Amino acid sequence: MKNTDLLSLIAFAKNKNQKAQTQLINLFWVDVFSFVMKKVQDEHVADELTVSVFSKVLAKLDLFDPNFQFKTWILTIAQNTIIDYWRKKSRENEDSTDNFDGFKNHLALSPEELLISEEDQKQILSIIESLDATYQDIIKLRFFEEKSIKEIAVELNISIANTKVRIMRAKKLLAGLLKDNDFEME
């Protein structure tokens, strides 16, 4: 793709043109996924991180400087996302004994506290149910049934690229709704 065509596509994507955004994701998905896969060595994690990268890319398109290569900019975002992933993973390993204390504390929760967490679960499920059926299916398949992007594409009879875009949009919508309802997402 010529640089002028790419810049034009980026401009359309900045203006929330969904076809342009999808085309941009499709153009660079393999590059980003391959880059991430080399660093994390786990296909499921690489899928998740790649979706996260493109979510950041679309959210930060206004920050892209056309004097630089777009692919380099995207891979820089990917690199930073990978670094964040490994930092978080490292903290989780350090906190693994703390988690045991949290587990013990959970056992000591009063019935009222347990009911509150059940209420939170019900509220989250009702928020998910408020989404469009397309996004409900994607969230159910990806996060409750933990299916791969390829498995979801086959089950819904849509392309892998379309599946990736739907997952990204569903996560973005859900995050917004959860935030509006005072839930924190990682």
Long-range contacts (C-beta under 8 A, 24 or more apart in sequence): 1-27, 6-70, 7-66, 10-61, 10-64, 10-66, 10-70, 13-58, 13-61, 14-61, 14-62, 21-58, 21-165, 22-161, 22-162, 22-165, 24-57, 24-58, 25-54, 25-58, 25-161, 25-164, 25-165, 25-168, 26-161, 28-54, 28-70, 28-71, 28-74, 29-54, 29-161, 29-164, 31-71, 31-74, 31-75, 32-74, 32-75, 32-78, 35-75, 35-78, 35-79, 36-78, 36-81, 36-82, 39-82, 40-82, 40-85, 43-148, 44-146, 44-148, 45-85, 47-148, 47-149, 49-78, 49-81, 49-82, 49-85, 50-78, 50-164, 51-164, 51-167, 51-168, 51-171, 52-81, 53-77, 53-78, 53-81, 54-164, 54-168, 55-168, 55-171, 55-172, 56-81, 58-168, 120-183, 123-181, 123-183, 124-178, 124-183, 127-174, 127-177, 127-178, 127-181, 127-183, 128-174, 130-177, 131-170, 131-173, 131-174, 131-177, 134-166, 134-170, 135-166, 135-169, 135-170, 135-173, 135-174, 138-163, 138-166, 138-167, 138-170, 139-170, 139-171, 139-174, 142-167, 142-170
